[in-house]
């Protein structure tokens, strides 16, 4: 249910802007997306886990805010991120 250290490092390496970048909007959205996908798999088996479902809703809202920020400030980075994460088709 959690993202392991190796997975986290791979995601950061793929989406970082520079060598030491771990907190840019792109990295944050990618990490949140990985957590959301992990939680959706969890809910396939645990349908009544409402407490975790609230956490999922919070993660989706945080990702939405970050994507809106990215769309308004850097549209080309937004489009690339959407394509890389396969969020919209």
C-alpha positions as a printed NumPy array, in Angstrom:
array([[  0.   ,   0.   ,   0.   ],
       [  2.997,   2.279,   0.327],
       [  5.46 ,   3.382,  -2.294],
       [  8.796,   1.761,  -1.574],
       [ 12.056,   3.678,  -1.578],
       [ 13.247,   2.198,  -4.875],
       [  9.986,   3.068,  -6.63 ],
       [ 10.106,   6.589,  -5.204],
       [ 13.679,   7.11 ,  -6.406],
       [ 12.803,   5.881,  -9.9  ],
       [  9.873,   8.279, -10.123],
       [ 11.983,  11.196,  -8.891],
       [ 14.762,  10.41 , -11.399],
       [ 12.295,  10.241, -14.267],
       [ 10.491,  13.528, -13.549],
       [ 13.112,  15.745, -11.894],
       [ 14.267,  18.936, -13.593],
       [ 17.856,  18.871, -12.28 ],
       [ 20.133,  16.603, -10.267],
       [ 18.944,  17.727,  -6.831],
       [ 15.294,  18.357,  -7.705],
       [ 12.93 ,  16.364,  -5.51 ],
       [ 10.116,  18.827,  -4.865],
       [  9.116,  20.372,  -8.172],
       [  5.491,  20.244,  -9.216],
       [  6.184,  17.553, -11.792],
       [  7.811,  15.265,  -9.219],
       [  5.046,  15.867,  -6.692],
       [  2.314,  15.062,  -9.22 ],
       [  4.134,  11.886, -10.306],
       [  4.537,  10.687,  -6.703],
       [  0.922,  11.45 ,  -5.852],
       [ -0.218,   9.634,  -9.003],
       [  1.744,   6.539,  -7.975],
       [  0.109,   6.618,  -4.547],
       [ -3.35 ,   7.068,  -6.1  ],
       [ -2.828,   4.088,  -8.396],
       [ -1.633,   2.004,  -5.457],
       [ -4.695,   2.946,  -3.411],
       [ -7.103,   2.168,  -6.235],
       [ -5.655,  -1.355,  -6.385],
       [ -6.149,  -1.591,  -2.609],
       [ -9.819,  -0.651,  -2.953],
       [-10.468,  -3.446,  -5.428],
       [-10.009,  -5.897,  -2.545],
       [-11.159,  -3.731,   0.378],
       [-14.372,  -2.071,  -0.73 ],
       [-15.445,  -0.913,   2.733],
       [-12.213,   0.824,   3.714],
       [-13.795,   4.259,   3.995],
       [-11.036,   5.751,   6.13 ],
       [ -8.435,   5.194,   3.42 ],
       [-10.918,   6.364,   0.797],
       [-10.933,   9.799,   2.45 ],
       [ -7.148,   9.875,   2.103],
       [ -7.525,   9.002,  -1.561],
       [ -9.925,  11.91 ,  -2.083],
       [ -7.426,  14.268,  -0.429],
       [ -4.637,  12.999,  -2.683],
       [ -6.765,  13.478,  -5.797],
       [ -7.591,  17.034,  -4.748],
       [ -3.933,  17.844,  -4.046],
       [ -2.92 ,  16.463,  -7.451],
       [ -5.66 ,  18.501,  -9.121],
       [ -4.404,  21.721,  -7.502],
       [ -0.819,  20.997,  -8.534],
       [ -1.889,  20.232, -12.099],
       [ -3.881,  23.479, -12.275],
       [ -0.835,  25.401, -11.059],
       [  1.379,  23.677, -13.6  ],
       [ -1.108,  24.282, -16.428],
       [ -1.228,  28.01 , -15.62 ],
       [  2.524,  28.523, -15.189],
       [  4.14 ,  26.041, -17.627],
       [  1.683,  24.694, -20.215],
       [  4.334,  22.729, -22.135],
       [  5.524,  20.931, -18.97 ],
       [  1.877,  20.252, -18.095],
       [  1.176,  18.615, -21.455],
       [  4.342,  16.508, -21.257],
       [  3.505,  15.365, -17.72 ],
       [ -0.062,  14.44 , -18.66 ],
       [  1.253,  12.376, -21.559],
       [  3.973,  10.674, -19.495],
       [  1.621,   9.748, -16.653],
       [ -1.228,   8.821, -19.021],
       [ -3.738,  10.815, -16.98 ],
       [ -5.93 ,  12.024, -19.822],
       [ -6.359,  10.488, -23.196]])
